[in-house]
Amino acid sequence: MNAADFRSVALPEALQRLAEMPAIVSGALAGAGPEELRLRPDAESFCLIEQACHLRDLEREGYAVRLRRMLGGSGSRAFPRST
């Protein structure tokens, strides 16, 4: 699955979907036990806990840093190129 598999949405709809996501995830995981949260679908995939930690790390170490740079107006590049 990649970006081509998803239809484009306008910003207001995207923001609404993001706002609804915590409740959707919470409801989906409400009955899951520790074993289910640690179950890997296959040897190369993350379990649900690893997926959640991966997303947390992306927010903290990636997107949050870039947003702070953009909003801070420090003059540094908000999106540095990787070399």
C-alpha positions in Angstrom: 0.0 0.0 0.0 1.3 3.5 -0.9 0.0 7.0 -1.3 -1.5 6.1 -4.7 -3.9 3.8 -3.0 -5.6 6.7 -1.1 -7.9 9.3 -2.6 -6.9 13.0 -2.1 -8.9 14.9 0.5 -9.2 18.6 1.2 -7.5 20.0 4.2 -10.7 20.4 6.3 -11.6 16.8 5.8 -8.1 15.6 6.5 -8.1 17.6 9.8 -11.4 16.2 10.8 -10.2 12.6 10.1 -7.1 13.2 12.2 -9.2 14.6 15.1 -11.4 11.5 15.0 -8.4 9.1 15.0 -7.7 8.8 18.7 -11.3 7.6 19.4 -11.1 5.2 16.5 -7.9 3.7 17.7 -9.0 3.6 21.4 -12.2 1.8 20.4 -10.4 -0.7 18.2 -7.9 -1.6 21.0 -10.3 -1.5 23.9 -10.6 -5.3 24.3 -7.1 -6.2 23.2 -5.0 -8.0 25.8 -1.2 -7.8 26.1 -0.7 -10.9 23.9 -2.7 -9.3 21.1 -0.9 -6.0 21.4 2.5 -7.8 21.0 1.4 -10.2 18.2 3.3 -9.7 14.9 1.4 -10.5 11.8 4.6 -11.9 10.3 8.3 -11.9 11.0 9.0 -8.6 9.2 6.1 -6.5 10.6 5.7 -4.5 13.8 3.2 -5.5 16.4 0.7 -2.9 17.5 2.9 -1.6 20.4 5.8 -1.2 18.0 3.7 0.6 15.5 2.5 3.0 18.2 6.0 3.6 19.4 7.2 4.2 15.8 4.5 6.8 15.2 5.3 8.5 18.5 9.0 8.7 17.6 8.2 10.1 14.1 6.1 12.8 15.8 8.8 13.7 18.4 11.9 13.4 16.4 10.6 14.3 13.0 7.5 16.3 12.6 7.6 18.2 15.9 11.2 19.3 15.2 10.3 20.6 11.8 7.2 22.4 13.0 9.1 24.1 15.8 11.7 25.3 13.2 9.0 26.6 10.9 7.1 28.4 13.7 10.2 29.7 15.4 11.3 31.6 12.4 14.9 30.9 13.3 16.0 31.2 9.7 17.2 27.6 9.7 15.8 25.2 7.1 12.5 23.7 8.2 13.1 20.7 5.9 16.8 20.0 5.6 17.8 17.7 2.8 19.3 14.4 3.7 22.8 13.8 2.4 
